[in-house]
């Protein structure tokens, strides 16, 4: 694998960590433990039984907590302090053949994880204004499926996964912008 492929994988993992941090760490560790991928030295810690057990249990807790309107926004707020540094670590560790985490990899990973985390949490806050819970459940299940599929793509087809991550980021930005514009127009009409 050349450096561009490794860079694509690192950014894809950082983007996925911004959405589902525990599921991403669990997936990376499981793939390394089962020999599906050769993990770089700095990422091998994710395949330890302690990290797998902890991230697996927390992924299960997050699966249920993220389906409850209101609880999901609190969960996102609480995990702002975790998703971004883990995304930075995953990107830098993927780019590090010798175990040293480079500043450029950390910065790129933190930026991508921040972007996907902010998009996810802001979209979910907008969905929580809806009185019915189906949209929240649908969004949450979609995020679960996207992370699982994204992990498989990141390791199998890094360029495709990077293109999809960038496309989803652009689509999410457009959707959030459109929803916010509609919301503000409705507020202006209501106050007029």
Backbone torsions as a table, in degrees:
resi	resn	phi	psi	omega
1	UNK	NA	132.7	179.3
2	UNK	-87.3	175.0	-175.4
3	UNK	-63.7	-32.7	179.6
4	UNK	-66.5	-39.1	176.5
5	UNK	-64.2	-43.9	-179.5
6	UNK	-63.9	-39.4	177.4
7	UNK	-62.3	-42.7	178.3
8	UNK	-61.6	-43.7	179.0
9	UNK	-63.5	-44.4	-179.7
10	UNK	-59.7	-44.7	179.6
11	UNK	-68.9	-37.4	178.0
12	UNK	-64.0	-42.9	178.7
13	UNK	-64.1	-39.4	177.8
14	UNK	-63.9	-41.6	179.0
15	UNK	-63.9	-41.9	179.5
16	UNK	-67.0	-36.4	177.9
17	UNK	-64.8	-29.6	176.7
18	UNK	-67.8	-18.4	-179.8
19	UNK	-101.0	-52.6	-178.1
20	UNK	-138.5	89.8	-173.5
21	UNK	-67.0	-45.2	-176.4
22	UNK	-68.9	-41.8	179.2
23	UNK	-64.4	-37.6	178.5
24	UNK	-65.3	-48.2	179.7
25	UNK	-63.1	-43.1	178.5
26	UNK	-60.7	-45.6	-179.7
27	UNK	-63.2	-42.1	178.4
28	UNK	-64.7	-46.4	-179.6
29	UNK	-63.7	-42.4	179.5
30	UNK	-64.5	-42.4	178.5
31	UNK	-62.0	-39.0	177.6
32	UNK	-70.1	-42.4	-178.7
33	UNK	-64.0	-41.2	-178.4
34	UNK	-81.8	-3.0	177.8
35	UNK	79.1	16.7	178.3
36	UNK	-70.7	-32.1	177.0
37	UNK	-137.6	152.5	174.4
38	UNK	-91.7	109.7	-178.1
39	UNK	-79.6	140.7	172.7
40	UNK	-61.5	161.3	-175.8
41	UNK	-53.0	-44.6	-176.6
42	UNK	-69.7	-22.4	-179.8
43	UNK	-92.7	-7.9	-177.6
44	UNK	-63.8	-21.3	177.4
45	UNK	-61.9	-27.4	-178.9
46	UNK	-68.5	-17.9	-179.9
47	UNK	-94.2	7.0	175.1
48	UNK	-72.6	151.6	-177.7
49	UNK	-63.4	-33.3	179.3
50	UNK	-66.1	-45.8	179.9
51	UNK	-67.7	-42.0	178.4
52	UNK	-62.7	-45.3	-179.9
53	UNK	-63.9	-46.5	-179.0
54	UNK	-64.9	-48.6	-178.8
55	UNK	-67.7	-33.0	177.5
56	UNK	-65.4	-45.8	178.7
57	UNK	-64.6	-43.9	-179.8
58	UNK	-68.2	-31.8	175.3
59	UNK	-65.0	-37.7	177.7
60	UNK	-67.4	-42.6	176.7
61	UNK	-61.9	-44.7	-179.8
62	UNK	-64.1	-35.8	179.0
63	UNK	-55.5	-44.7	-178.4
64	UNK	-81.3	-39.9	-178.9
65	UNK	-64.2	-32.3	-176.1
66	UNK	-76.4	-8.9	-179.8
67	UNK	-90.9	-7.9	-175.9
68	UNK	-100.4	116.1	179.3
69	UNK	-56.9	135.7	-178.4
70	UNK	92.4	-50.5	176.5
71	UNK	-64.6	-38.6	-179.7
72	UNK	-62.4	-37.6	178.5
73	UNK	-68.6	-40.0	175.1
74	UNK	-63.4	-40.9	177.4
75	UNK	-61.6	-44.0	178.5
76	UNK	-62.8	-42.8	179.4
77	UNK	-61.8	-45.6	179.2
78	UNK	-62.5	-37.6	-175.6
79	UNK	-87.4	3.0	173.2
80	UNK	-58.7	-38.1	-178.3
81	UNK	-75.8	-7.2	-178.8
82	UNK	-111.7	-42.7	-174.5
83	UNK	-63.4	-40.1	-176.1
84	UNK	-69.2	-49.4	178.2
85	UNK	-65.3	-34.9	178.3
86	UNK	-67.9	-40.2	175.1
87	UNK	-60.6	-41.1	177.2
88	UNK	-63.2	-43.8	179.1
89	UNK	-62.6	-46.9	-177.8
90	UNK	-60.5	-42.6	179.2
91	UNK	-66.3	-48.1	-177.7
92	UNK	-67.0	-38.1	180.0
93	UNK	-68.5	-34.5	177.2
94	UNK	-66.7	-36.2	-178.2
95	UNK	-82.4	-4.8	-173.7
96	UNK	-103.8	105.3	179.1
97	UNK	-73.4	-23.5	-175.0
98	UNK	-108.4	2.9	178.4
99	UNK	95.2	-9.3	176.9
100	UNK	-84.9	128.5	-179.2
101	UNK	-87.7	119.6	-179.5
102	UNK	-83.5	149.9	-178.6
103	UNK	-64.0	-38.4	-179.7
104	UNK	-64.9	-41.9	177.6
105	UNK	-65.1	-40.6	177.1
106	UNK	-62.6	-44.3	-178.5
107	UNK	-66.5	-43.5	179.7
108	UNK	-64.1	-44.6	179.5
109	UNK	-64.3	-42.3	179.1
110	UNK	-64.1	-39.7	179.8
111	UNK	-64.5	-45.4	-179.3
112	UNK	-68.3	-42.9	179.2
113	UNK	-64.1	-39.2	177.6
114	UNK	-62.4	-44.6	-179.0
115	UNK	-60.7	-49.7	-178.2
116	UNK	-70.1	-34.6	178.4
117	UNK	-65.4	-45.3	-179.8
118	UNK	-64.5	-41.1	178.8
119	UNK	-64.6	-44.0	179.7
120	UNK	-62.9	-50.9	-175.1
121	UNK	-68.9	-36.2	179.0
122	UNK	-72.0	-37.1	176.8
123	UNK	-64.6	-41.7	180.0
124	UNK	-67.3	-34.9	176.2
125	UNK	-63.5	-40.3	177.2
126	UNK	-65.3	-40.2	178.7
127	UNK	-66.1	-30.2	-179.3
128	UNK	-69.3	-13.7	176.4
129	UNK	-75.9	-14.9	178.4
130	UNK	-76.4	137.7	-177.1
131	UNK	-73.5	-18.0	-177.6
132	UNK	-98.7	146.5	-177.0
133	UNK	-85.1	-10.4	-174.4
134	UNK	-61.8	-37.9	-179.7
135	UNK	-65.9	-35.6	178.3
136	UNK	-67.4	-44.2	179.2
137	UNK	-63.9	-42.7	-179.3
138	UNK	-63.0	-44.8	178.8
139	UNK	-62.9	-42.4	-178.9
140	UNK	-65.7	-45.3	177.8
141	UNK	-64.6	-35.5	176.0
142	UNK	-63.4	-39.4	177.2
143	UNK	-65.9	-41.7	177.6
144	UNK	-59.1	-48.4	-179.1
145	UNK	-64.8	-39.3	-179.8
146	UNK	-64.2	-39.7	179.9
147	UNK	-68.7	-44.6	178.7
148	UNK	-62.1	-46.1	177.3
149	UNK	-65.6	-38.0	179.3
150	UNK	-64.8	-36.6	176.9
151	UNK	-63.5	-45.5	178.0
152	UNK	-62.0	-43.6	178.7
153	UNK	-65.8	-40.3	-177.4
154	UNK	-59.1	-39.5	-178.5
155	UNK	-84.7	-29.9	-177.2
156	UNK	-89.4	-45.1	-176.2
157	UNK	-133.9	78.9	-173.7
158	UNK	-59.4	-37.9	-179.0
159	UNK	-67.7	-41.5	178.5
160	UNK	-64.4	-41.4	179.6
161	UNK	-64.5	-40.1	178.1
162	UNK	-64.4	-42.4	178.3
163	UNK	-62.4	-42.0	178.7
164	UNK	-66.5	-40.8	177.6
165	UNK	-60.5	-46.1	179.6
166	UNK	-65.9	-38.6	177.4
167	UNK	-65.8	-41.6	177.8
168	UNK	-66.0	-38.1	177.5
169	UNK	-62.3	-45.2	179.1
170	UNK	-64.7	-42.0	179.0
171	UNK	-64.8	-42.3	179.9
172	UNK	-65.1	-40.5	176.5
173	UNK	-59.9	-44.5	-180.0
174	UNK	-63.8	-41.6	-179.8
175	UNK	-66.0	-44.4	179.6
176	UNK	-64.0	-42.3	178.9
177	UNK	-62.1	-44.4	-179.7
178	UNK	-63.7	-45.6	179.6
179	UNK	-64.4	-42.1	179.6
180	UNK	-64.2	-39.9	178.6
181	UNK	-63.0	-42.8	177.4
182	UNK	-63.2	-42.6	-179.8
183	UNK	-62.9	-46.0	-179.1
184	UNK	-67.9	-34.6	175.5
185	UNK	-63.9	-42.4	178.1
186	UNK	-64.2	-38.1	177.4
187	UNK	-67.0	-38.3	178.3
188	UNK	-65.9	-40.5	178.4
189	UNK	-65.4	-37.9	-179.3
190	UNK	-69.3	-30.3	-179.6
191	UNK	-89.5	-10.5	-178.4
192	UNK	-82.9	NA	NA
